[in-house]
Amino acid sequence: MFEKWIYRIVIVLFLTQVLVPFVGLVQFSIQGAGTTPTLSSFQQLIVNPLFSGSLLNSLFLALCTVILSIGIFTPPVWHAYLYAPKVLRVIEAVSFVPFVVPAVVLALAYVQFFSSGLLNLVGTPYLLPFAFALLGMPFYVQVLLNRLRHTDALSLHEAAQSLGATGVYAFMKIQLPLLRSGMINGGLLIFTISIGEFTITQLTTGGSYNTLPLYLMIAFTNNPLEGSAMAVLTLVLAVMGVVAALFFASDKRRRVKGERA
Amino acid sequence: MLTVEHLEKRFRDHVAVRDFSIRLEPGEFIALLGPSGSGKTTVLRMIAGLLTPSAGTVYIGERNVTNVRPKDRQIGVVFQSYALFPHLTAGENIAFALRLRRVKKNEIRDRVNELLGLMQLPHREHYYPAQMSGGERQRVALARALAFRPPLLLLDEPLSALDAKVRDSLRELLKDVQRQTGVTTLMVTHDQEEALSLADRVIVMQTGEIEQTGTPKEVYHSPATAFVSTFIGVSSAIFVTRADDGIHDVQWCGYSFHYPLHANQRRELAAGGTKLYVRPEAIRLLAHPVTNTEPQGVVVFSMFLGNSTRVRVRMTDDTLLTVDVPSGKLEYTEGDQIYIQIDDPRS
């Protein structure tokens, strides 16, 4: 009985910790300075072309980052896992660097490196997918490695080759379908990091490319009500995105493993 | 069919396989038997092309495949973990190699059905590996490896992950399938029972080298080394000399008897004497001597095993013998004075 109550208290504390800021934000966005609740701040937000523009920019950037991350991280991690355990240890170690290096340091390094010569890309959004991919690398690499360890990737690859498949065919037809849920989960983490990234975007573009976090900052400064509404909307969209992706991933997993008869 | 010459594999300073040579005739079933770390799986992986040899050559027929990629070797491999593709059904797994070879759809369907029938899995075509039992998965793995009619089949510990009952039934199925398809087979196993019951020839390996090659009976009854005698079953080592009666093979403590000898042992015997490894069931205990030459000993240990009782006897020359006495025969207890006879296992 006592344990049951402890368990309930822990759950309530957890939910309070998670939900209080969100509830406060929602209340502020519909209440504002007035006494009557209103959704006018949301209406203003939706019709504001700057909001939809920054939302589209952020979504586009996040999508580019996910595609880039899958493309540049998956093959080397897979190859190192199968054939070069020493290289894999290096990849794992390097992948943790963004954990310990603050985003502002990374941004300054980008500014320093890409501010002159042929690679004069500071002030443009072209660097952002690369920078975001670097930020999300620790998460993506770990999720992918977990999946590789779970699937006995080496035996499956060897089995495919012994049956007559080339390395590329075995990777495309056997490994990729099995890594899909890892790629989705890792991609999801990178997507959320990209959508919410502020520091690097601000420092490398100088505010010339409007993304959701940058617009949120401006909106909060100019119109706190609209800023709150935007934060709420962003949260709702993010939760919907996460639920949809998880549903998609688990559905795939069910199909891969099959229901036990 | 398969010829392996002086194969060697080094991992830095460690020699995993040293000077390994074998020749498999078409349709032959050979078991590579040895404990963990004996190098047997390394040999199999080098033959399959999954590991590059440090030295030596591998021929399939007349073709040197030492540097040929696994996909081009045309060898069926059954992995210890089955390695079935989890996102494909049993039928799709079996058809995988056929699709790669662009076999016509109706031919693929026929071959899949034929193999499912052969493996006694007629209703499992649309099941995913996760929906099948270990034994069923193993049979699908075997069917998949046989689907493209490879001239050579490699089995890596094919039954080790299964429980005893399933293992027994699959052992019979494996033998049946090998006989029906006639595929030349090399099986790696650490299970002596599996090797002796399935193979035409057994190769016993230890620390990367071949200890003995022979038929299951030769390897069992005439172990060439102490390692083979202890790794395959139980045996008692006795030092024998050539029998001086001109009738029997060997003599021990004045007692002459027939016993199959390995070539090395024959050479050693001619030079003076050799160690003989006698199986427990080849030794008979007697309460009284028959010819007055039978060596005498004392029972020092006795343990009931169900269908037999294992007895340890200390002989007058201090040799310790292990003897299996069939249940229902005279029972012996510790301290009993007995005499022993050694039967020729060939008779």
Boltz contact constraints between the chains, C-beta under 6 A:
constraints:
  - contact:
      token1: [A, 152]
      token2: [B, 81]
      max_distance: 6.0
  - contact:
      token1: [A, 155]
      token2: [B, 79]
      max_distance: 6.0
  - contact:
      token1: [A, 155]
      token2: [B, 81]
      max_distance: 6.0
  - contact:
      token1: [A, 155]
      token2: [B, 83]
      max_distance: 6.0
  - contact:
      token1: [A, 156]
      token2: [B, 83]
      max_distance: 6.0
  - contact:
      token1: [A, 158]
      token2: [B, 50]
      max_distance: 6.0
  - contact:
      token1: [A, 159]
      token2: [B, 79]
      max_distance: 6.0
  - contact:
      token1: [A, 159]
      token2: [B, 83]
      max_distance: 6.0
  - contact:
      token1: [A, 161]
      token2: [B, 70]
      max_distance: 6.0
  - contact:
      token1: [A, 161]
      token2: [B, 71]
      max_distance: 6.0
  - contact:
      token1: [A, 162]
      token2: [B, 48]
      max_distance: 6.0
  - contact:
      token1: [A, 162]
      token2: [B, 70]
      max_distance: 6.0
  - contact:
      token1: [A, 162]
      token2: [B, 77]
      max_distance: 6.0
  - contact:
      token1: [A, 163]
      token2: [B, 96]
      max_distance: 6.0
  - contact:
      token1: [A, 163]
      token2: [B, 97]
      max_distance: 6.0
  - contact:
      token1: [A, 164]
      token2: [B, 71]
      max_distance: 6.0
  - contact:
      token1: [A, 164]
      token2: [B, 97]
      max_distance: 6.0
  - contact:
      token1: [A, 164]
      token2: [B, 100]
      max_distance: 6.0
  - contact:
      token1: [A, 165]
      token2: [B, 100]
      max_distance: 6.0
  - contact:
      token1: [A, 174]
      token2: [B, 85]
      max_distance: 6.0
  - contact:
      token1: [A, 177]
      token2: [B, 87]
      max_distance: 6.0
  - contact:
      token1: [A, 256]
      token2: [B, 86]
      max_distance: 6.0
  - contact:
      token1: [A, 256]
      token2: [B, 87]
      max_distance: 6.0
  - contact:
      token1: [A, 257]
      token2: [B, 130]
      max_distance: 6.0
  - contact:
      token1: [A, 258]
      token2: [B, 128]
      max_distance: 6.0
  - contact:
      token1: [A, 258]
      token2: [B, 130]
      max_distance: 6.0
  - contact:
      token1: [A, 258]
      token2: [B, 131]
      max_distance: 6.0
  - contact:
      token1: [A, 261]
      token2: [B, 131]
      max_distance: 6.0
